[in-house]
Amino acid sequence: MLSTQHKANILRKAGYAVPAEPGSANCIHQTAQCWEKAIDTLYVSYSARRAAKSLRDAEEARMLALLQLRSAKACA
C-alpha cells in the first residue's frame, strides 16, 4: 500500500494541486488526519480517471481492430 506522502508525490507529478503538508510554512492549521484524507480523496479520483481512460483506450483499440478485420474481409 502506498504511503500518503507517496500518493501526494504521484499527484504532484500528474499535475494535481496538492494541499500543503501539515507543519510546512504554507499550511494553515491543518491536521495530519485532514491532510491524509484530502490526499486519499484526490488519489482515488486520480486512480478512477486513469482506470476510465484505460478502459476507453482498450475499447477504442478493440473497435479499431474489429473495423480493420471487417475491412480486410470486405476487400478479400
PyMOL Python script that loads the backbone (N, CA, C, O; Angstrom):
from pymol import cmd

cmd.read_pdbstr("""\
ATOM      1  N   MET A   1       0.843  -1.180   0.000  1.00  0.00           N
ATOM      2  CA  MET A   1       0.000   0.000   0.000  1.00  0.00           C
ATOM      3  C   MET A   1       0.887   1.242   0.000  1.00  0.00           C
ATOM      4  O   MET A   1       1.912   1.286   0.680  1.00  0.00           O
ATOM      5  N   LEU A   2       0.487   2.231  -0.759  1.00  0.00           N
ATOM      6  CA  LEU A   2       1.266   3.458  -0.858  1.00  0.00           C
ATOM      7  C   LEU A   2       1.075   4.341   0.368  1.00  0.00           C
ATOM      8  O   LEU A   2      -0.014   4.417   0.937  1.00  0.00           O
ATOM      9  N   SER A   3       2.146   4.998   0.757  1.00  0.00           N
ATOM     10  CA  SER A   3       2.027   5.950   1.857  1.00  0.00           C
ATOM     11  C   SER A   3       1.351   7.217   1.347  1.00  0.00           C
ATOM     12  O   SER A   3       1.291   7.463   0.142  1.00  0.00           O
ATOM     13  N   THR A   4       0.848   8.006   2.271  1.00  0.00           N
ATOM     14  CA  THR A   4       0.194   9.250   1.894  1.00  0.00           C
ATOM     15  C   THR A   4       1.188  10.177   1.203  1.00  0.00           C
ATOM     16  O   THR A   4       0.829  10.855   0.240  1.00  0.00           O
ATOM     17  N   GLN A   5       2.412  10.216   1.672  1.00  0.00           N
ATOM     18  CA  GLN A   5       3.438  11.059   1.065  1.00  0.00           C
ATOM     19  C   GLN A   5       3.705  10.624  -0.385  1.00  0.00           C
ATOM     20  O   GLN A   5       3.853  11.457  -1.279  1.00  0.00           O
ATOM     21  N   HIS A   6       3.764   9.308  -0.596  1.00  0.00           N
ATOM     22  CA  HIS A   6       3.987   8.783  -1.946  1.00  0.00           C
ATOM     23  C   HIS A   6       2.824   9.150  -2.871  1.00  0.00           C
ATOM     24  O   HIS A   6       3.036   9.532  -4.022  1.00  0.00           O
ATOM     25  N   LYS A   7       1.603   9.031  -2.363  1.00  0.00           N
ATOM     26  CA  LYS A   7       0.423   9.409  -3.148  1.00  0.00           C
ATOM     27  C   LYS A   7       0.488  10.893  -3.503  1.00  0.00           C
ATOM     28  O   LYS A   7       0.185  11.274  -4.633  1.00  0.00           O
ATOM     29  N   ALA A   8       0.878  11.727  -2.547  1.00  0.00           N
ATOM     30  CA  ALA A   8       0.981  13.167  -2.789  1.00  0.00           C
ATOM     31  C   ALA A   8       2.012  13.450  -3.882  1.00  0.00           C
ATOM     32  O   ALA A   8       1.787  14.309  -4.734  1.00  0.00           O
ATOM     33  N   ASN A   9       3.122  12.744  -3.864  1.00  0.00           N
ATOM     34  CA  ASN A   9       4.152  12.929  -4.891  1.00  0.00           C
ATOM     35  C   ASN A   9       3.641  12.523  -6.268  1.00  0.00           C
ATOM     36  O   ASN A   9       3.904  13.211  -7.254  1.00  0.00           O
ATOM     37  N   ILE A  10       2.918  11.417  -6.342  1.00  0.00           N
ATOM     38  CA  ILE A  10       2.342  10.965  -7.612  1.00  0.00           C
ATOM     39  C   ILE A  10       1.363  12.012  -8.142  1.00  0.00           C
ATOM     40  O   ILE A  10       1.371  12.336  -9.329  1.00  0.00           O
ATOM     41  N   LEU A  11       0.527  12.533  -7.254  1.00  0.00           N
ATOM     42  CA  LEU A  11      -0.448  13.540  -7.666  1.00  0.00           C
ATOM     43  C   LEU A  11       0.239  14.810  -8.164  1.00  0.00           C
ATOM     44  O   LEU A  11      -0.185  15.392  -9.163  1.00  0.00           O
ATOM     45  N   ARG A  12       1.289  15.241  -7.480  1.00  0.00           N
ATOM     46  CA  ARG A  12       2.032  16.428  -7.923  1.00  0.00           C
ATOM     47  C   ARG A  12       2.598  16.215  -9.320  1.00  0.00           C
ATOM     48  O   ARG A  12       2.480  17.081 -10.186  1.00  0.00           O
ATOM     49  N   LYS A  13       3.215  15.053  -9.533  1.00  0.00           N
ATOM     50  CA  LYS A  13       3.804  14.746 -10.842  1.00  0.00           C
ATOM     51  C   LYS A  13       2.743  14.697 -11.935  1.00  0.00           C
ATOM     52  O   LYS A  13       3.028  14.994 -13.095  1.00  0.00           O
ATOM     53  N   ALA A  14       1.519  14.324 -11.567  1.00  0.00           N
ATOM     54  CA  ALA A  14       0.421  14.249 -12.534  1.00  0.00           C
ATOM     55  C   ALA A  14      -0.226  15.613 -12.756  1.00  0.00           C
ATOM     56  O   ALA A  14      -1.133  15.746 -13.578  1.00  0.00           O
ATOM     57  N   GLY A  15       0.237  16.624 -12.028  1.00  0.00           N
ATOM     58  CA  GLY A  15      -0.271  17.975 -12.236  1.00  0.00           C
ATOM     59  C   GLY A  15      -1.408  18.388 -11.332  1.00  0.00           C
ATOM     60  O   GLY A  15      -2.032  19.422 -11.571  1.00  0.00           O
ATOM     61  N   TYR A  16      -1.697  17.621 -10.309  1.00  0.00           N
ATOM     62  CA  TYR A  16      -2.758  17.969  -9.378  1.00  0.00           C
ATOM     63  C   TYR A  16      -2.256  18.995  -8.363  1.00  0.00           C
ATOM     64  O   TYR A  16      -1.082  18.986  -7.991  1.00  0.00           O
ATOM     65  N   ALA A  17      -3.142  19.868  -7.923  1.00  0.00           N
ATOM     66  CA  ALA A  17      -2.823  20.818  -6.855  1.00  0.00           C
ATOM     67  C   ALA A  17      -2.994  20.078  -5.533  1.00  0.00           C
ATOM     68  O   ALA A  17      -4.113  19.778  -5.116  1.00  0.00           O
ATOM     69  N   VAL A  18      -1.883  19.792  -4.888  1.00  0.00           N
ATOM     70  CA  VAL A  18      -1.884  19.018  -3.646  1.00  0.00           C
ATOM     71  C   VAL A  18      -1.806  19.977  -2.471  1.00  0.00           C
ATOM     72  O   VAL A  18      -0.965  20.875  -2.462  1.00  0.00           O
ATOM     73  N   PRO A  19      -2.681  19.798  -1.465  1.00  0.00           N
ATOM     74  CA  PRO A  19      -2.613  20.673  -0.293  1.00  0.00           C
ATOM     75  C   PRO A  19      -1.264  20.531   0.414  1.00  0.00           C
ATOM     76  O   PRO A  19      -0.639  19.471   0.391  1.00  0.00           O
ATOM     77  N   ALA A  20      -0.838  21.615   1.035  1.00  0.00           N
ATOM     78  CA  ALA A  20       0.435  21.611   1.759  1.00  0.00           C
ATOM     79  C   ALA A  20       0.370  20.638   2.930  1.00  0.00           C
ATOM     80  O   ALA A  20      -0.658  20.486   3.591  1.00  0.00           O
ATOM     81  N   GLU A  21       1.485  19.997   3.157  1.00  0.00           N
ATOM     82  CA  GLU A  21       1.591  19.028   4.244  1.00  0.00           C
ATOM     83  C   GLU A  21       1.577  19.753   5.590  1.00  0.00           C
ATOM     84  O   GLU A  21       2.172  20.823   5.718  1.00  0.00           O
ATOM     85  N   PRO A  22       0.910  19.188   6.589  1.00  0.00           N
ATOM     86  CA  PRO A  22       0.894  19.823   7.909  1.00  0.00           C
ATOM     87  C   PRO A  22       2.322  20.042   8.422  1.00  0.00           C
ATOM     88  O   PRO A  22       3.189  19.181   8.278  1.00  0.00           O
ATOM     89  N   GLY A  23       2.541  21.208   9.019  1.00  0.00           N
ATOM     90  CA  GLY A  23       3.863  21.519   9.545  1.00  0.00           C
ATOM     91  C   GLY A  23       4.701  22.329   8.584  1.00  0.00           C
ATOM     92  O   GLY A  23       5.743  22.856   8.975  1.00  0.00           O
ATOM     93  N   SER A  24       4.270  22.448   7.316  1.00  0.00           N
ATOM     94  CA  SER A  24       5.018  23.245   6.352  1.00  0.00           C
ATOM     95  C   SER A  24       4.626  24.712   6.498  1.00  0.00           C
ATOM     96  O   SER A  24       3.607  25.033   7.110  1.00  0.00           O
ATOM     97  N   ALA A  25       5.430  25.586   5.939  1.00  0.00           N
ATOM     98  CA  ALA A  25       5.185  27.023   6.053  1.00  0.00           C
ATOM     99  C   ALA A  25       3.898  27.444   5.347  1.00  0.00           C
ATOM    100  O   ALA A  25       3.289  28.442   5.732  1.00  0.00           O
ATOM    101  N   ASN A  26       3.477  26.716   4.337  1.00  0.00           N
ATOM    102  CA  ASN A  26       2.275  27.069   3.567  1.00  0.00           C
ATOM    103  C   ASN A  26       0.987  26.526   4.171  1.00  0.00           C
ATOM    104  O   ASN A  26      -0.099  26.807   3.664  1.00  0.00           O
ATOM    105  N   CYS A  27       1.091  25.769   5.226  1.00  0.00           N
ATOM    106  CA  CYS A  27      -0.071  25.104   5.813  1.00  0.00           C
ATOM    107  C   CYS A  27      -0.676  25.966   6.923  1.00  0.00           C
ATOM    108  O   CYS A  27       0.031  26.460   7.801  1.00  0.00           O
ATOM    109  N   ILE A  28      -1.992  26.133   6.863  1.00  0.00           N
ATOM    110  CA  ILE A  28      -2.668  26.944   7.875  1.00  0.00           C
ATOM    111  C   ILE A  28      -3.531  26.037   8.734  1.00  0.00           C
ATOM    112  O   ILE A  28      -4.635  25.668   8.336  1.00  0.00           O
ATOM    113  N   HIS A  29      -3.041  25.682   9.891  1.00  0.00           N
ATOM    114  CA  HIS A  29      -3.788  24.921  10.905  1.00  0.00           C
ATOM    115  C   HIS A  29      -4.517  23.696  10.358  1.00  0.00           C
ATOM    116  O   HIS A  29      -5.703  23.504  10.623  1.00  0.00           O
ATOM    117  N   GLN A  30      -3.827  22.898   9.621  1.00  0.00           N
ATOM    118  CA  GLN A  30      -4.426  21.684   9.067  1.00  0.00           C
ATOM    119  C   GLN A  30      -3.870  20.487   9.834  1.00  0.00           C
ATOM    120  O   GLN A  30      -2.659  20.386  10.034  1.00  0.00           O
ATOM    121  N   THR A  31      -4.728  19.600  10.256  1.00  0.00           N
ATOM    122  CA  THR A  31      -4.261  18.428  10.983  1.00  0.00           C
ATOM    123  C   THR A  31      -3.756  17.385   9.999  1.00  0.00           C
ATOM    124  O   THR A  31      -4.120  17.380   8.823  1.00  0.00           O
ATOM    125  N   ALA A  32      -2.921  16.516  10.504  1.00  0.00           N
ATOM    126  CA  ALA A  32      -2.379  15.441   9.666  1.00  0.00           C
ATOM    127  C   ALA A  32      -3.498  14.552   9.137  1.00  0.00           C
ATOM    128  O   ALA A  32      -3.444  14.108   7.990  1.00  0.00           O
ATOM    129  N   GLN A  33      -4.506  14.290   9.955  1.00  0.00           N
ATOM    130  CA  GLN A  33      -5.615  13.438   9.511  1.00  0.00           C
ATOM    131  C   GLN A  33      -6.398  14.078   8.374  1.00  0.00           C
ATOM    132  O   GLN A  33      -6.798  13.394   7.431  1.00  0.00           O
ATOM    133  N   CYS A  34      -6.618  15.383   8.457  1.00  0.00           N
ATOM    134  CA  CYS A  34      -7.338  16.082   7.383  1.00  0.00           C
ATOM    135  C   CYS A  34      -6.522  16.050   6.099  1.00  0.00           C
ATOM    136  O   CYS A  34      -7.068  15.859   5.012  1.00  0.00           O
ATOM    137  N   TRP A  35      -5.203  16.239   6.228  1.00  0.00           N
ATOM    138  CA  TRP A  35      -4.330  16.217   5.057  1.00  0.00           C
ATOM    139  C   TRP A  35      -4.347  14.840   4.414  1.00  0.00           C
ATOM    140  O   TRP A  35      -4.463  14.725   3.194  1.00  0.00           O
ATOM    141  N   GLU A  36      -4.233  13.791   5.229  1.00  0.00           N
ATOM    142  CA  GLU A  36      -4.245  12.425   4.703  1.00  0.00           C
ATOM    143  C   GLU A  36      -5.561  12.124   3.993  1.00  0.00           C
ATOM    144  O   GLU A  36      -5.573  11.496   2.934  1.00  0.00           O
ATOM    145  N   LYS A  37      -6.665  12.574   4.581  1.00  0.00           N
ATOM    146  CA  LYS A  37      -7.972  12.343   3.961  1.00  0.00           C
ATOM    147  C   LYS A  37      -8.070  13.082   2.629  1.00  0.00           C
ATOM    148  O   LYS A  37      -8.587  12.533   1.656  1.00  0.00           O
ATOM    149  N   ALA A  38      -7.582  14.312   2.573  1.00  0.00           N
ATOM    150  CA  ALA A  38      -7.611  15.089   1.328  1.00  0.00           C
ATOM    151  C   ALA A  38      -6.778  14.408   0.248  1.00  0.00           C
ATOM    152  O   ALA A  38      -7.199  14.319  -0.905  1.00  0.00           O
ATOM    153  N   ILE A  39      -5.600  13.931   0.623  1.00  0.00           N
ATOM    154  CA  ILE A  39      -4.727  13.255  -0.337  1.00  0.00           C
ATOM    155  C   ILE A  39      -5.375  11.957  -0.815  1.00  0.00           C
ATOM    156  O   ILE A  39      -5.374  11.661  -2.010  1.00  0.00           O
ATOM    157  N   ASP A  40      -5.928  11.182   0.121  1.00  0.00           N
ATOM    158  CA  ASP A  40      -6.591   9.928  -0.257  1.00  0.00           C
ATOM    159  C   ASP A  40      -7.758  10.182  -1.209  1.00  0.00           C
ATOM    160  O   ASP A  40      -7.946   9.435  -2.170  1.00  0.00           O
ATOM    161  N   THR A  41      -8.536  11.220  -0.952  1.00  0.00           N
ATOM    162  CA  THR A  41      -9.663  11.553  -1.812  1.00  0.00           C
ATOM    163  C   THR A  41      -9.185  11.927  -3.211  1.00  0.00           C
ATOM    164  O   THR A  41      -9.737  11.455  -4.205  1.00  0.00           O
ATOM    165  N   LEU A  42      -8.164  12.771  -3.291  1.00  0.00           N
ATOM    166  CA  LEU A  42      -7.598  13.148  -4.587  1.00  0.00           C
ATOM    167  C   LEU A  42      -7.038  11.937  -5.317  1.00  0.00           C
ATOM    168  O   LEU A  42      -7.194  11.812  -6.532  1.00  0.00           O
ATOM    169  N   TYR A  43      -6.384  11.041  -4.574  1.00  0.00           N
ATOM    170  CA  TYR A  43      -5.761   9.875  -5.193  1.00  0.00           C
ATOM    171  C   TYR A  43      -6.811   8.910  -5.744  1.00  0.00           C
ATOM    172  O   TYR A  43      -6.616   8.317  -6.806  1.00  0.00           O
ATOM    173  N   VAL A  44      -7.907   8.755  -5.034  1.00  0.00           N
ATOM    174  CA  VAL A  44      -8.994   7.896  -5.524  1.00  0.00           C
ATOM    175  C   VAL A  44      -9.552   8.469  -6.823  1.00  0.00           C
ATOM    176  O   VAL A  44      -9.807   7.730  -7.775  1.00  0.00           O
ATOM    177  N   SER A  45      -9.739   9.785  -6.858  1.00  0.00           N
ATOM    178  CA  SER A  45     -10.227  10.436  -8.076  1.00  0.00           C
ATOM    179  C   SER A  45      -9.237  10.250  -9.220  1.00  0.00           C
ATOM    180  O   SER A  45      -9.634   9.927 -10.339  1.00  0.00           O
ATOM    181  N   TYR A  46      -7.971  10.448  -8.948  1.00  0.00           N
ATOM    182  CA  TYR A  46      -6.909  10.268  -9.945  1.00  0.00           C
ATOM    183  C   TYR A  46      -6.901   8.831 -10.472  1.00  0.00           C
ATOM    184  O   TYR A  46      -6.819   8.605 -11.680  1.00  0.00           O
ATOM    185  N   SER A  47      -6.985   7.872  -9.561  1.00  0.00           N
ATOM    186  CA  SER A  47      -6.977   6.460  -9.957  1.00  0.00           C
ATOM    187  C   SER A  47      -8.196   6.108 -10.802  1.00  0.00           C
ATOM    188  O   SER A  47      -8.083   5.367 -11.779  1.00  0.00           O
ATOM    189  N   ALA A  48      -9.347   6.632 -10.434  1.00  0.00           N
ATOM    190  CA  ALA A  48     -10.569   6.364 -11.194  1.00  0.00           C
ATOM    191  C   ALA A  48     -10.469   6.951 -12.602  1.00  0.00           C
ATOM    192  O   ALA A  48     -10.891   6.321 -13.572  1.00  0.00           O
ATOM    193  N   ARG A  49      -9.916   8.146 -12.710  1.00  0.00           N
ATOM    194  CA  ARG A  49      -9.751   8.757 -14.036  1.00  0.00           C
ATOM    195  C   ARG A  49      -8.794   7.950 -14.899  1.00  0.00           C
ATOM    196  O   ARG A  49      -9.037   7.757 -16.090  1.00  0.00           O
ATOM    197  N   ARG A  50      -7.709   7.479 -14.299  1.00  0.00           N
ATOM    198  CA  ARG A  50      -6.752   6.661 -15.060  1.00  0.00           C
ATOM    199  C   ARG A  50      -7.394   5.355 -15.510  1.00  0.00           C
ATOM    200  O   ARG A  50      -7.197   4.925 -16.646  1.00  0.00           O
ATOM    201  N   ALA A  51      -8.160   4.723 -14.624  1.00  0.00           N
ATOM    202  CA  ALA A  51      -8.827   3.467 -14.976  1.00  0.00           C
ATOM    203  C   ALA A  51      -9.835   3.693 -16.094  1.00  0.00           C
ATOM    204  O   ALA A  51      -9.923   2.895 -17.027  1.00  0.00           O
ATOM    205  N   ALA A  52     -10.592   4.777 -16.000  1.00  0.00           N
ATOM    206  CA  ALA A  52     -11.579   5.075 -17.042  1.00  0.00           C
ATOM    207  C   ALA A  52     -10.886   5.318 -18.382  1.00  0.00           C
ATOM    208  O   ALA A  52     -11.362   4.858 -19.420  1.00  0.00           O
ATOM    209  N   LYS A  53      -9.776   6.031 -18.364  1.00  0.00           N
ATOM    210  CA  LYS A  53      -9.034   6.287 -19.602  1.00  0.00           C
ATOM    211  C   LYS A  53      -8.510   4.978 -20.187  1.00  0.00           C
ATOM    212  O   LYS A  53      -8.566   4.776 -21.400  1.00  0.00           O
ATOM    213  N   SER A  54      -8.006   4.095 -19.340  1.00  0.00           N
ATOM    214  CA  SER A  54      -7.522   2.801 -19.819  1.00  0.00           C
ATOM    215  C   SER A  54      -8.640   2.000 -20.468  1.00  0.00           C
ATOM    216  O   SER A  54      -8.437   1.363 -21.503  1.00  0.00           O
ATOM    217  N   LEU A  55      -9.812   2.032 -19.863  1.00  0.00           N
ATOM    218  CA  LEU A  55     -10.957   1.321 -20.442  1.00  0.00           C
ATOM    219  C   LEU A  55     -11.369   1.920 -21.777  1.00  0.00           C
ATOM    220  O   LEU A  55     -11.667   1.193 -22.725  1.00  0.00           O
ATOM    221  N   ARG A  56     -11.385   3.256 -21.853  1.00  0.00           N
ATOM    222  CA  ARG A  56     -11.720   3.904 -23.130  1.00  0.00           C
ATOM    223  C   ARG A  56     -10.693   3.561 -24.203  1.00  0.00           C
ATOM    224  O   ARG A  56     -11.055   3.270 -25.343  1.00  0.00           O
ATOM    225  N   ASP A  57      -9.419   3.596 -23.839  1.00  0.00           N
ATOM    226  CA  ASP A  57      -8.356   3.265 -24.793  1.00  0.00           C
ATOM    227  C   ASP A  57      -8.462   1.819 -25.271  1.00  0.00           C
ATOM    228  O   ASP A  57      -8.283   1.535 -26.455  1.00  0.00           O
ATOM    229  N   ALA A  58      -8.754   0.910 -24.344  1.00  0.00           N
ATOM    230  CA  ALA A  58      -8.889  -0.503 -24.706  1.00  0.00           C
ATOM    231  C   ALA A  58     -10.085  -0.710 -25.636  1.00  0.00           C
ATOM    232  O   ALA A  58     -10.001  -1.468 -26.601  1.00  0.00           O
ATOM    233  N   GLU A  59     -11.187  -0.040 -25.345  1.00  0.00           N
ATOM    234  CA  GLU A  59     -12.374  -0.168 -26.192  1.00  0.00           C
ATOM    235  C   GLU A  59     -12.102   0.419 -27.578  1.00  0.00           C
ATOM    236  O   GLU A  59     -12.539  -0.136 -28.586  1.00  0.00           O
ATOM    237  N   GLU A  60     -11.392   1.524 -27.626  1.00  0.00           N
ATOM    238  CA  GLU A  60     -11.043   2.130 -28.913  1.00  0.00           C
ATOM    239  C   GLU A  60     -10.150   1.187 -29.726  1.00  0.00           C
ATOM    240  O   GLU A  60     -10.349   1.031 -30.931  1.00  0.00           O
ATOM    241  N   ALA A  61      -9.175   0.564 -29.078  1.00  0.00           N
ATOM    242  CA  ALA A  61      -8.292  -0.381 -29.775  1.00  0.00           C
ATOM    243  C   ALA A  61      -9.075  -1.596 -30.262  1.00  0.00           C
ATOM    244  O   ALA A  61      -8.827  -2.093 -31.361  1.00  0.00           O
ATOM    245  N   ARG A  62     -10.014  -2.078 -29.455  1.00  0.00           N
ATOM    246  CA  ARG A  62     -10.833  -3.225 -29.837  1.00  0.00           C
ATOM    247  C   ARG A  62     -11.685  -2.893 -31.055  1.00  0.00           C
ATOM    248  O   ARG A  62     -11.792  -3.686 -31.990  1.00  0.00           O
ATOM    249  N   MET A  63     -12.290  -1.708 -31.027  1.00  0.00           N
ATOM    250  CA  MET A  63     -13.135  -1.301 -32.152  1.00  0.00           C
ATOM    251  C   MET A  63     -12.309  -1.096 -33.423  1.00  0.00           C
ATOM    252  O   MET A  63     -12.753  -1.448 -34.516  1.00  0.00           O
ATOM    253  N   LEU A  64     -11.128  -0.537 -33.284  1.00  0.00           N
ATOM    254  CA  LEU A  64     -10.257  -0.337 -34.448  1.00  0.00           C
ATOM    255  C   LEU A  64      -9.855  -1.680 -35.052  1.00  0.00           C
ATOM    256  O   LEU A  64      -9.863  -1.839 -36.273  1.00  0.00           O
ATOM    257  N   ALA A  65      -9.503  -2.643 -34.204  1.00  0.00           N
ATOM    258  CA  ALA A  65      -9.132  -3.966 -34.698  1.00  0.00           C
ATOM    259  C   ALA A  65     -10.307  -4.639 -35.396  1.00  0.00           C
ATOM    260  O   ALA A  65     -10.141  -5.285 -36.430  1.00  0.00           O
ATOM    261  N   LEU A  66     -11.489  -4.482 -34.824  1.00  0.00           N
ATOM    262  CA  LEU A  66     -12.694  -5.058 -35.434  1.00  0.00           C
ATOM    263  C   LEU A  66     -12.972  -4.427 -36.802  1.00  0.00           C
ATOM    264  O   LEU A  66     -13.289  -5.129 -37.762  1.00  0.00           O
ATOM    265  N   LEU A  67     -12.853  -3.115 -36.881  1.00  0.00           N
ATOM    266  CA  LEU A  67     -13.073  -2.431 -38.164  1.00  0.00           C
ATOM    267  C   LEU A  67     -12.032  -2.838 -39.200  1.00  0.00           C
ATOM    268  O   LEU A  67     -12.361  -3.018 -40.373  1.00  0.00           O
ATOM    269  N   GLN A  68     -10.782  -2.984 -38.777  1.00  0.00           N
ATOM    270  CA  GLN A  68      -9.741  -3.417 -39.693  1.00  0.00           C
ATOM    271  C   GLN A  68     -10.013  -4.827 -40.202  1.00  0.00           C
ATOM    272  O   GLN A  68      -9.820  -5.119 -41.382  1.00  0.00           O
ATOM    273  N   LEU A  69     -10.459  -5.688 -39.309  1.00  0.00           N
ATOM    274  CA  LEU A  69     -10.785  -7.066 -39.703  1.00  0.00           C
ATOM    275  C   LEU A  69     -11.946  -7.082 -40.704  1.00  0.00           C
ATOM    276  O   LEU A  69     -11.885  -7.795 -41.706  1.00  0.00           O
ATOM    277  N   ARG A  70     -12.976  -6.322 -40.448  1.00  0.00           N
ATOM    278  CA  ARG A  70     -14.112  -6.257 -41.352  1.00  0.00           C
ATOM    279  C   ARG A  70     -13.707  -5.665 -42.700  1.00  0.00           C
ATOM    280  O   ARG A  70     -14.165  -6.121 -43.748  1.00  0.00           O
ATOM    281  N   SER A  71     -12.865  -4.668 -42.666  1.00  0.00           N
ATOM    282  CA  SER A  71     -12.388  -4.044 -43.896  1.00  0.00           C
ATOM    283  C   SER A  71     -11.573  -5.043 -44.722  1.00  0.00           C
ATOM    284  O   SER A  71     -11.709  -5.105 -45.944  1.00  0.00           O
ATOM    285  N   ALA A  72     -10.735  -5.814 -44.053  1.00  0.00           N
ATOM    286  CA  ALA A  72      -9.923  -6.806 -44.750  1.00  0.00           C
ATOM    287  C   ALA A  72     -10.793  -7.892 -45.375  1.00  0.00           C
ATOM    288  O   ALA A  72     -10.517  -8.353 -46.482  1.00  0.00           O
ATOM    289  N   LYS A  73     -11.839  -8.296 -44.668  1.00  0.00           N
ATOM    290  CA  LYS A  73     -12.769  -9.322 -45.188  1.00  0.00           C
ATOM    291  C   LYS A  73     -13.542  -8.782 -46.378  1.00  0.00           C
ATOM    292  O   LYS A  73     -13.816  -9.515 -47.329  1.00  0.00           O
ATOM    293  N   ALA A  74     -13.898  -7.495 -46.330  1.00  0.00           N
ATOM    294  CA  ALA A  74     -14.663  -6.894 -47.420  1.00  0.00           C
ATOM    295  C   ALA A  74     -13.842  -6.788 -48.693  1.00  0.00           C
ATOM    296  O   ALA A  74     -14.379  -6.874 -49.797  1.00  0.00           O
ATOM    297  N   CYS A  75     -12.541  -6.603 -48.533  1.00  0.00           N
ATOM    298  CA  CYS A  75     -11.655  -6.470 -49.694  1.00  0.00           C
ATOM    299  C   CYS A  75     -11.271  -7.826 -50.269  1.00  0.00           C
ATOM    300  O   CYS A  75     -10.831  -7.910 -51.416  1.00  0.00           O
ATOM    301  N   ALA A  76     -11.430  -8.871 -49.497  1.00  0.00           N
ATOM    302  CA  ALA A  76     -10.981 -10.207 -49.943  1.00  0.00           C
ATOM    303  C   ALA A  76     -11.952 -10.871 -50.886  1.00  0.00           C
ATOM    304  O   ALA A  76     -11.707 -11.990 -51.338  1.00  0.00           O
TER     305      ALA A  76
END
""", "prot")
cmd.dss("prot")
cmd.show_as("cartoon", "prot")
cmd.util.cbc("prot")
cmd.orient("prot")
